[in-house]
Amino acid sequence: MNDRIAIHVDADLEELIPGFLDNRHKDAARLAALLEAGDFAEIRRIGHSMKGAGGGYGFDAITDIGAAIEEAALCRDAAAIAASAVELSDYLSRVDVIIEP
């Protein structure tokens, strides 16, 4: 799947979006290492943070993925965490941010 995803963001958030997305890319990369280390507490924290922040920036899918990661970490479901990390990376690779005046 390579369909682009258009996300409309209020101009007031324009300066914050690059850092927000960069941090989500870093989260996606960290999840594999944390999973290998068995650090479900830190994985849960990342998921919880994503769940709380995604919608506030207009990225509802990040909220949903974060919630899935948090729940999977609580259940120690490594396969679900890995799948969510792939979903996050895929989503981030397809997002086009459109700034709304």
N, C-alpha and C positions, 0 to 999 in steps of 0.2 A: 504494500500500500504506500503510495507516494503522493496522495492528494494533499494539497496545501490547506492549512487551517488559518483562516483570517480571524484575528482577535482585535476587536475595537477597544482602544484604551483612551481614557480621558487625557487630554493634554496636560492636566495637572500632574499626572504620573509619568510623563514622558521621560524625565531624567532618571527615574528610579527603575524603569523597566530593564535596561541592559544589565544592571547589577543583579536584579531579581532573577533574570533568566540565566545569567552566568552562574549564580549560586545553585540553581536547579541542575545545570549541567554538572557542576561539582558534586552535588548530591547523588546524581545518577552514577557517576564514576565511583564514588565512595561506597555505594551500596554493595558492590561486588566484593570489595575488600572486607567490609564489615561482616558480610555474610560468611565469607571464608573464615574469618576470625570467630564467628559465632557470637558477635556482639549484638544480640537482639535488642538490648536496651537502647543502644545508640541508633539502631535502625528504627525503632519505635519513635524515638525523639525526632528523627528526620521526617518520618511520615507525619507525625503530629504537627510539626512546624509547617510542612507543605500543606496539610489540610487546613490549617488556620490562615495561611497567607495567600493561597492561590486565588480564591474568590475576591479578596480585597483588591487585587491587581487586575481582575477581569479574566483570570485563567481558571475557570471552573473545573476543567479537566485535571489540573494540577491538584486541586482540592480533592477530587475523587480518587486520584492515584495515591495521594498522600494518605487518605483514609484507608485505602486498601493495604498500603504498606504498614501502617500503624496496626491494623487488625491482624495482618499476617505475622508481624513481629510478636504480638501478644500470644499468638498461637504457635510461635516458633515454626512457621510454615515456610521453609526455605524456598520451595518451588514457587510459591505465590509471590514471595519477595522478589525473586529473580525475574519472574514474569512481569511484575509491576515496574521493575527497573528498566526492562526492555521497552515496556509501554511508555515510560517517561522519556527515555532517549528518543524513541520514535516520534512522540508528540513534539518534543523540543526541536527536532530536526525539520518539522513540517510547519511550524508556526510562523505566520507573517503578522507582525504587529502593525496595526493601522491606527494612527493617532487621530483622535477626534477633537476638533476645536471646541 
